[in-house]
C-alpha cells in the first residue's frame, strides 16, 4: 500500500454529488508558496484562512463564478483511477479546536484515568492506513493503566505518535478533536443556553 504522504492531493470545490472544480489557489492573495499538492501544504495554506474569506477571495479573483453550484471545500486524491476525498476535509482557521501532536499527547496524559475518554481515543485510531507504529501507539493506550503515575514514562511512550505519517496523525487528531473536544464545547454551550433560559 502506498504511503499516504506520497499521494498527490488537490484542494478543490465540490459543485455536485461527484463533481469537483479545481481552483488555481496560487492566484489568491492567501497563497505564500505552500506545496498545494501535499496534505501538509494544503493544511498550512487553509489553516490561516477562514473558509468564508477563502470563498469570497475566489469569487473576487474570478476563479469561480457566483453561478457555480458551490457545495463545500474538499481535499481530493486519485487512486486506481478513482477520485477519493479525505474524509476529514480541509482544516480552516475556524477549526481551532483541533489538537496538535503535542496537545493530543498531553490531553491523553491528563485523561489517563478516564476510561471512557481513552477508549474513545483508541476507537478513533482504528483507521485503514495502519502500520506497526500505529499499533504500538494503540498498545500504549490499551495499557495506559499500568503506567500509573509515571508521567515521564507515559509521555515518552506516547511520543511514538509523532512517528506516524502526516496523514495518520492528521486523521486521528481531527477525529479525536471532533469527537471529544468539539462535543465537549457544544455541551458547555448548550448548558449555558439552558441556564440562561432558566434565569429568564
C-alpha positions in Angstrom: 0.0 0.0 0.0 1.3 3.5 -0.9 2.4 5.7 1.9 -0.5 8.2 2.1 2.0 11.0 2.4 3.3 10.2 -1.1 0.0 10.8 -2.7 -0.7 13.9 -4.7 -3.5 15.9 -3.1 -5.7 18.6 -4.5 -7.8 21.3 -2.7 -11.0 21.5 -4.7 -14.5 22.8 -4.6 -17.3 20.3 -4.7 -20.0 21.5 -7.1 -22.2 18.4 -7.1 -22.5 14.9 -5.6 -19.5 13.6 -7.5 -18.3 16.7 -9.3 -15.3 18.7 -8.3 -13.9 22.0 -9.5 -10.1 22.6 -9.5 -9.0 26.1 -8.5 -5.7 27.8 -9.1 -5.1 28.7 -5.4 -1.7 30.4 -6.3 -3.8 33.2 -7.8 -5.3 34.1 -4.4 -3.8 36.7 -2.0 -3.6 34.0 0.7 -1.0 31.9 -1.2 2.5 32.2 0.1 4.4 29.4 -1.7 2.9 26.4 0.1 3.1 23.0 -1.7 -0.6 22.6 -2.5 -0.1 19.0 -3.8 0.8 17.8 -0.3 -1.6 17.3 2.6 0.6 19.3 5.0 1.0 22.1 2.4 -2.8 22.3 2.0 -3.2 22.5 5.8 -0.6 25.2 6.0 -2.5 27.2 3.4 -6.0 26.7 4.7 -5.4 26.9 8.5 -4.5 30.6 8.2 -7.9 31.4 6.5 -11.5 31.5 7.4 -13.4 29.3 4.9 -15.8 32.2 4.3 -12.9 34.5 3.4 -11.5 32.0 1.0 -14.8 31.7 -0.7 -15.0 35.5 -1.0 -11.5 35.6 -2.4 -12.0 33.1 -5.2 -15.2 34.9 -6.2 -13.3 38.2 -6.1 -10.5 36.8 -8.2 -12.9 35.4 -10.7 -11.6 31.8 -10.1 -15.2 30.7 -9.5 -18.5 32.2 -10.8 -21.4 33.1 -8.4 -23.4 30.9 -10.8 -21.4 27.8 -9.9 -23.1 25.4 -7.6 -20.8 25.6 -4.5 -21.2 22.8 -2.0 -18.0 22.6 0.1 -14.3 22.7 0.1 -12.7 19.2 -0.2 -9.3 17.5 -0.4 -9.1 15.1 -3.3 -6.6 12.4 -4.3 -6.7 9.9 -7.2 -6.0 6.2 -6.6 -6.6 3.4 -9.0 -8.1 5.9 -11.4 -10.8 6.8 -8.9 -11.4 10.1 -7.1 -11.2 9.8 -3.3 -11.8 12.6 -0.8 -10.0 13.0 2.5 -13.0 12.3 4.8 -11.8 14.9 7.5 -11.7 17.7 4.9 -9.7 20.9 4.9 -8.6 22.5 8.2 -9.5 26.2 8.3 -8.8 28.9 10.8 -12.1 28.4 12.5 -11.1 24.8 13.4 -9.1 26.0 16.4 -10.4 23.0 18.5 -8.2 20.6 16.5 -5.4 19.4 18.7 -1.7 19.5 17.6 0.6 16.5 18.1 1.8 17.7 21.5 -1.7 18.8 22.6 -3.1 15.4 21.8 -0.3 13.7 23.8 -0.9 16.0 26.8 -4.7 15.5 26.5 -4.2 11.8 26.8 -2.0 12.2 29.8 -4.5 14.5 31.5 -7.3 12.0 30.9 -5.3 8.8 31.6 -7.7 7.8 34.4 -10.8 8.5 32.3 -11.5 5.1 30.8 -14.4 6.4 28.5 -12.1 9.1 27.0 -9.2 6.7 26.5 -11.5 4.2 24.8 -12.9 6.9 22.6 -9.4 7.9 21.5 -8.5 4.3 20.9 -11.6 3.9 18.7 -10.6 7.0 16.6 -7.2 5.3 16.0 -8.9 2.4 14.1 -8.1 3.6 10.6 -7.5 1.7 7.4 -4.0 3.1 7.0 -2.4 1.3 9.9 1.1 0.1 10.5 3.4 -1.2 13.2 3.9 2.3 14.7 0.2 3.0 15.0 -0.4 -0.4 16.5 2.3 0.3 19.1 0.6 3.6 19.9 -2.7 1.8 20.4 -1.0 -0.7 22.6 0.2 2.1 24.9 -3.4 3.4 25.1 -4.7 -0.1 25.9 -2.2 -0.5 28.7 -2.3 3.1 30.0 -3.4 2.0 33.4 -0.1 0.2 34.0 1.9 3.4 33.8 0.1 4.5 36.9 1.6 7.9 37.9 4.9 7.6 36.0 4.1 10.5 33.7 7.5 10.8 32.1 7.4 7.1 31.1 3.9 7.5 29.7 4.8 10.7 27.8 7.9 9.0 26.3 5.8 6.0 25.2 3.1 8.3 23.7 5.6 10.2 21.7 5.6 7.4 19.2 2.5 9.2 17.8 4.9 11.7 16.3 6.5 9.0 14.1 3.2 8.3 12.3 2.7 9.5 8.8 1.3 13.1 8.5 -1.9 11.5 7.1 -2.3 9.2 10.1 -1.6 11.9 12.7 -4.0 14.3 10.9 -6.8 11.8 10.7 -6.5 10.8 14.3 -6.1 14.4 15.6 -9.2 15.6 13.7 -11.3 12.6 14.7 -10.4 12.9 18.4 -10.8 16.6 18.4 -14.2 16.4 16.7 -15.5 13.5 18.8 -14.3 14.8 22.2 -13.1 18.4 22.2 -15.8 19.9 19.9 -18.6 17.9 21.5 -17.4 19.0 24.9 -17.6 22.6 23.8 -21.0 22.1 22.4 -22.3 20.6 25.7 -20.9 23.6 27.6 -22.6 26.0 25.1 -25.9 24.1 25.4 -25.7 24.1 29.2 -25.0 27.9 29.2 -28.1 28.5 26.9 -30.2 26.3 29.2 -29.0 28.1 32.3 -29.8 31.5 30.7 -33.2 30.2 29.8 -33.8 29.2 33.4 -32.7 32.6 34.7 -35.1 34.3 32.3 
